[in-house]
């Protein structure tokens, strides 16, 4: 298991909430040593991965369960953005009728209800993979300060499951994102979509967290599972 760390310093504005996700995509693409022609992206969102690919391909299939995101995804004769939930086994039953050169997933599989089943379905493609999953140490200090347990899986949990299905590289990267103000930080949390908890604090609890959070940055921990 390789562990590395990266520190990102940004003066964030309200709408710049994809900084870490874009770093994750850049890292994923740097891990592959080929230019696949038929690509599957699980949890494609608004198409950030698709937009980042700089080579010519035959077909790109993006899958997401958020219709609003799919509306923003690039579309062309080569690009197909379809509605689907990787928690639904019938999605993989349909996808397994196609052949892909590479399967990607950036910043989505942390929300898998049964990661074991999802990995099992991915393994059946017998195709190279590049997957990035946020772990329970994402927003660790926020959760500790507010006494909240993360709903995300730990590195060890993810590693144990993936070893059942893959013989691949497993790397952990810790990111830190620095903010000019606590207000910008909390705006980012609301918009980022990678929070390790879905508990909604009441006004008193939120104010207490806002006033007591001791850092000017947020932590993110991401595992990269790549062929």
C-alpha positions, 0 to 999 in steps of 0.5 A: 500500500502506497501512501502519499500526501498533497497540500492544496492552498486556495483562496476559495470562492463560493463556486469553486467546490470541485478542486479536490475532485478535479485533483482526483481525476487528474491523479486517476488519469495519470495512473493509466499507461494506455489510451482506452477506446471504449470507456465506462465512468461510474458516477460520472456526475456532470462529466468532469472526467469526460472533459479531462480526457485528452485522447481520441476514443470510440465511445464514452459511457457515463452513468449517474443517478442524478438527472440534473448532473446528467443534463450537464454532461457532455453529449455527442455521437461518441458520448452517452450519459445514461441514468443508472444507480450502481447500487442497483444490480440491474444496471450491471446486468445491462452494462455487462452486455457491452465490452469496455477497455477501461472502467473509471469511477472518480469520487462516487463509490464511497456512496455504494450501499454494498461496496462488496457487490459493486466490486464484484460486478466491476470484476466481472467485466475483466477490464482494467480499472481506475477507481477513486474512493473518499474514506472516513478520514475525509473531514476528520477534524470537522467530524471530531470537533462536532462528535460526528461519526463518518458514514464513509468506510475506512482505508482498511475496510476498502482495502479488505474488500477490494483484495477479494476481487482485484490484484491491483495498485492500492494507494492512499493520498491525503489532501488538505485544502486551505481557506481564507475564512471559516465561512468559505470553508463551510460553504465548501462543505455544503457544496462539495458533495464529499462530506463523510457525514449526512447528519444535519446539525441544528442551528446551535450545533452548527454555530458551535462548530463554526466557532470552535473549528480550530483549523483553516483547512479541511482534510480529505483522504482518497484511495486509488485502486488502479490496474 
